[in-house]
């Protein structure tokens, strides 16, 4: 396998062919440790040993009119989650404070729904400005479909990034959602770029897609020059309409992360939802291709707590990027199960999903 060639091609700014990309995912001749080292050389060049911590605030939960088959908040889901409207400003600011003090580099506010109307955009812009004026932290917003006017208001308010995941390939998209299209998602990302907002867009692996679909998404995000790429691994939450697929193994998940690193060498590749379930005891290996992770859970599932995540980063010899040193944040976590813990309204506790862990 041409591991050093893949590294050199990536570092030179050149692209791998689809054939080479597919080989990384499916070849039986891949030596995983050599592949991880090759991807790490690219990561180290652009990110050193830094890890950026992202903490999500699920600012609104449920009652979504979209039918995304993987989502517990979709109109087609009967998952037992707590539905609540947009949180009050005081609560969101308190969670921003907790995220900052827990060592987060970026605070991510996520809103359910198809997309914000003008009044909601104005409220978001106000919140973004207040958070940026109060804490030295990066802010990302995920609020569904967005047009140029909305993106412009958020940019003026000081928003750093707009998130809107592609999730899967264009050809596979109709299998996971019918209430909006892949093109709708592309239009949102282009609205952000038209207004000089960095884009955050990624993948959910394990939704019945073929390896070719994963390659297609990786190449598309390279074309879009996505600055931030969250790689999610499907958590098959009971009540959603998407059936569980047993295609994800720790080995395959790590191959996906390596592929995205080679094709998007400068991007903030983030190991996101599902890492606890699908990477299992190999979670720490994800930090060799990835330079970022989520801490304290996701939208509708909890994850490992802050102390466990930060200790994993420290033990592997990495450091966190932000206002605080890793050791300082860890020393302040005197109550590991609570300290730095994000709001868990509407979340399914991860330990309740143990029966969903794949055996292969």
C-alpha positions in Angstrom: 0.0 0.0 0.0 1.3 3.5 -0.9 0.9 5.0 2.5 3.7 7.6 2.1 2.4 8.5 -1.3 -1.0 9.2 0.1 0.6 11.5 2.7 2.8 13.3 0.2 -0.2 13.8 -2.2 -2.3 15.2 0.6 0.4 17.5 1.9 1.1 18.8 -1.6 -2.5 19.9 -2.0 -3.2 17.4 -4.7 -6.2 15.1 -4.6 -6.5 11.4 -4.4 -8.5 9.7 -7.2 -11.8 8.0 -6.3 -10.1 4.7 -6.9 -7.4 5.4 -4.4 -10.0 6.8 -1.9 -12.1 3.6 -2.2 -9.0 1.5 -1.7 -8.4 3.1 1.7 -11.9 2.1 2.7 -12.2 -1.4 1.4 -8.8 -2.9 0.6 -8.0 -6.1 2.6 -4.3 -5.3 2.4 -4.5 -2.1 4.5 -2.3 -2.1 7.6 -4.4 0.0 9.9 -1.5 1.3 12.0 0.4 2.3 8.9 -2.7 4.0 7.6 -3.2 5.9 10.8 0.4 7.0 10.9 0.2 8.3 7.3 -2.9 10.3 8.1 -1.3 11.5 11.3 1.6 13.0 9.3 -1.0 15.2 7.5 -2.8 16.1 10.7 0.4 17.0 12.5 1.5 19.3 9.7 -1.7 21.3 9.9 -2.8 20.9 13.5 0.2 19.7 15.5 -1.0 17.8 18.5 -3.9 20.2 19.2 -7.4 19.0 19.8 -10.4 21.4 19.6 -13.2 20.6 21.9 -16.8 21.4 20.8 -19.8 21.4 23.1 -23.3 21.3 21.7 -26.2 23.2 23.2 -29.5 21.6 22.0 -31.3 24.9 22.1 -34.6 23.6 20.8 -35.8 20.0 20.8 -38.4 18.1 18.8 -41.5 19.1 16.8 -39.5 19.2 13.6 -41.5 19.0 10.3 -38.7 17.2 8.4 -38.6 13.4 8.0 -34.9 12.7 8.4 -35.0 8.9 9.0 -32.0 8.9 11.4 -33.3 11.7 13.7 -35.1 11.4 17.0 -36.7 14.8 16.5 -38.2 14.1 13.0 -41.9 14.1 12.5 -41.8 10.4 11.7 -40.0 9.5 14.9 -41.8 8.2 18.0 -38.6 8.3 20.2 -39.4 9.2 23.8 -37.6 12.5 24.0 -38.5 15.7 25.8 -39.8 18.3 23.4 -39.2 21.9 24.3 -39.3 25.3 22.5 -36.3 27.6 22.2 -34.5 28.0 25.5 -34.5 31.4 27.2 -31.5 33.6 26.7 -30.3 33.3 30.3 -30.2 29.5 30.0 -28.2 29.6 26.7 -25.8 32.1 28.2 -25.3 30.0 31.2 -24.5 27.0 29.0 -22.1 29.1 27.0 -20.3 29.9 30.3 -20.1 26.2 31.3 -18.8 25.3 27.8 -16.1 27.9 28.0 -15.0 26.9 31.5 -15.0 23.2 30.5 -12.3 24.0 27.9 -14.5 24.2 24.8 -12.9 25.9 21.8 -16.2 26.2 20.1 -19.8 26.5 21.4 -22.4 25.1 19.0 -26.1 26.0 19.2 -28.5 23.7 17.4 -32.1 24.4 16.6 -34.7 21.9 15.4 -36.9 22.7 12.4 -36.7 23.2 8.7 -35.1 26.6 9.0 -35.4 29.9 10.9 -37.8 32.7 9.9 -36.7 36.3 10.0 -37.6 36.9 13.6 -35.7 33.8 14.7 -32.6 34.9 12.7 -32.7 38.2 14.5 -32.9 36.4 17.9 -30.0 34.2 16.8 -27.9 37.2 15.8 -28.5 38.8 19.1 -27.4 35.7 21.0 -24.3 35.3 18.9 -23.2 38.8 19.5 -23.8 38.6 23.2 -21.9 35.3 23.5 -19.0 36.7 21.5 -18.9 39.9 23.5 -18.9 37.9 26.8 -16.6 34.9 26.2 -13.5 34.4 24.0 -15.0 31.4 22.4 -15.8 30.4 18.8 -19.5 30.1 18.0 -21.2 27.8 15.5 -25.0 27.7 14.7 -27.0 24.9 13.1 -30.5 26.1 12.4 -31.6 24.2 9.3 -32.0 25.7 5.8 -30.7 29.2 5.5 -30.8 31.9 2.8 -28.4 34.7 1.9 -30.2 37.3 4.1 -30.1 35.1 7.2 -26.5 34.2 6.7 -25.5 37.8 6.3 -27.2 38.8 9.5 -25.4 36.1 11.4 -22.1 37.1 9.9 -22.6 40.7 10.9 -23.4 39.5 14.5 -20.0 37.8 14.7 -20.9 34.2 13.9 -17.8 32.1 13.1 -19.3 29.1 11.4 -22.6 27.9 10.1 -23.2 24.1 10.3 -25.3 22.2 7.8 -24.3 18.6 7.3 -24.5 16.9 3.9 -24.9 13.6 5.8 -24.7 11.4 2.8 -24.2 11.4 -1.0 -26.6 13.0 -3.4 -27.6 9.7 -4.9 -28.3 8.2 -1.5 -30.1 11.2 0.0 -33.6 10.3 -0.9 -33.2 7.1 1.1 -32.9 9.1 4.3 -35.0 12.2 3.8 -37.9 13.3 1.4 -39.0 16.6 2.9 -36.0 18.5 1.5 -33.3 17.7 -1.0 -29.5 17.4 -1.2 -29.6 20.5 -3.3 -31.4 22.4 -0.5 -28.4 21.6 1.8 -25.9 22.7 -0.8 -27.8 26.0 -1.2 -27.5 26.6 2.5 -23.8 26.0 2.5 -23.4 28.3 -0.5 -25.4 31.1 1.3 -22.9 30.9 4.1 -19.9 31.1 1.8 -21.5 34.0 -0.1 -21.4 35.9 3.2 -17.9 34.9 4.2 -19.0 32.5 6.9 -16.9 29.4 7.3 -18.9 26.2 6.8 -19.1 23.2 9.0 -20.5 20.2 7.1 -20.0 16.5 7.5 -21.2 12.9 7.3 -23.3 10.3 9.0 -21.8 6.9 8.3 -23.8 3.7 8.8 -27.1 4.6 7.1 -27.0 1.9 4.4 -24.7 3.8 2.1 -22.0 2.1 0.0 -18.3 3.0 0.4 -18.6 4.9 -2.9 -21.1 7.2 -1.2 -18.6 8.0 1.6 -16.0 8.8 -1.0 -18.4 11.0 -2.8 -19.2 13.1 0.3 -15.5 13.4 1.1 -14.7 14.7 -2.4 -17.7 17.1 -2.3 -16.6 18.6 1.0 -13.1 19.0 -0.5 -14.7 21.0 -3.4 -16.7 23.1 -0.9 -13.5 23.7 1.1 -15.4 22.9 4.3 -13.3 24.2 7.3 -14.9 21.8 9.7 -16.1 18.3 9.0 -17.9 16.3 11.7 -17.8 12.6 11.1 -20.8 11.0 12.8 -21.4 7.2 13.1 -25.0 6.3 13.2 -26.6 5.8 16.6 -29.7 3.7 15.9 -32.0 5.4 18.4 -35.2 3.4 19.0 -38.2 5.1 17.5 -36.5 6.5 14.4 -37.5 5.1 11.0 -34.0 4.2 9.9 -33.1 0.7 10.6 -29.8 -0.3 12.1 -27.0 -1.3 9.7 -24.2 -3.5 11.0 -21.6 -2.1 8.6 -19.5 -0.1 11.1 -16.5 -1.6 12.9 -13.7 0.2 14.7 -11.4 -0.5 11.8 -13.8 0.9 9.2 -14.6 4.0 11.2 -10.9 4.8 11.5 -10.5 4.2 7.8 -13.2 6.8 7.2 -11.5 9.3 9.4 -8.2 8.8 7.6 -9.8 9.2 4.2 -11.4 12.5 5.1 -8.0 13.7 6.5 -6.2 12.8 3.2 -8.9 14.5 1.1 -9.3 17.5 3.4 -5.8 18.0 4.9 -6.4 21.4 6.5 -9.9 20.8 7.8 -11.0 20.4 11.4 -11.9 16.8 11.1 -14.1 16.0 14.1 -14.9 12.5 15.5 -18.6 13.1 16.4 -21.7 11.2 17.5 -21.4 7.4 17.8 -17.7 7.3 18.7 -18.4 5.6 22.0 -20.5 2.9 20.4 -18.6 2.1 17.2 -15.0 2.9 18.1 -15.3 1.3 21.5 -11.9 0.7 23.0 -10.2 2.3 20.0 -11.7 5.8 20.5 -8.3 7.3 21.2 -6.9 6.2 17.8 -9.4 8.5 16.2 -7.3 11.5 17.3 -4.5 10.5 14.9 -6.5 11.5 11.8 -9.0 13.7 13.6 -8.2 17.0 15.3 -11.4 17.7 17.1 -14.2 16.0 19.0 -17.5 16.6 20.7 -17.6 16.5 24.5 -20.6 15.9 26.8 -22.9 14.3 24.3 -24.7 15.1 21.1 -28.2 16.2 20.3 -30.3 13.4 21.6 -27.8 11.0 23.1 -25.4 11.6 25.9 -21.7 10.7 25.6 -18.7 10.2 27.9 -18.3 13.0 30.4 -15.8 15.8 30.3 -13.3 14.3 32.6 -13.1 11.0 30.7 -12.7 12.7 27.4 -10.1 15.2 28.6 -8.1 12.4 30.3 -8.1 10.4 27.1 -6.7 13.4 25.2 -4.0 13.9 27.9 -3.0 10.2 28.1 -2.5 10.1 24.3 -0.1 13.1 24.4 -2.4 15.6 22.8 -3.4 19.1 24.1 -6.5 21.2 23.8 -6.7 24.5 21.9 -8.4 27.3 23.7 -8.2 29.7 26.6 -7.2 27.1 29.2 -4.5 24.5 29.4 -5.6 20.8 29.5 -4.2 20.2 33.0 -6.0 23.3 34.3 -9.4 22.2 33.1 -8.8 18.7 34.4 -7.8 19.9 37.8 -11.1 21.9 38.1 -13.2 18.8 37.4 -13.5 17.7 41.0 -16.9 16.2 40.3 -16.2 14.2 37.0 -19.8 13.1 36.5 -21.1 16.6 36.8 -18.4 19.2 36.1 -18.5 20.7 32.6 -21.7 18.7 31.9 -23.9 20.2 29.2 -27.7 20.3 29.5 -29.2 16.9 28.7 -32.8 17.8 28.1 -34.3 15.6 25.4 -31.3 13.2 25.4 -31.4 9.4 25.5 -28.8 8.3 28.0 -26.0 6.4 26.2 -26.0 3.6 28.8 -29.6 2.9 27.7 -28.3 2.1 24.2 -25.8 -0.6 25.3 -28.0 -3.3 23.6 -27.4 -1.5 20.3 -23.6 -1.9 20.4 -22.5 -3.9 17.4 -20.8 -7.3 18.1 -18.7 -7.4 15.0 
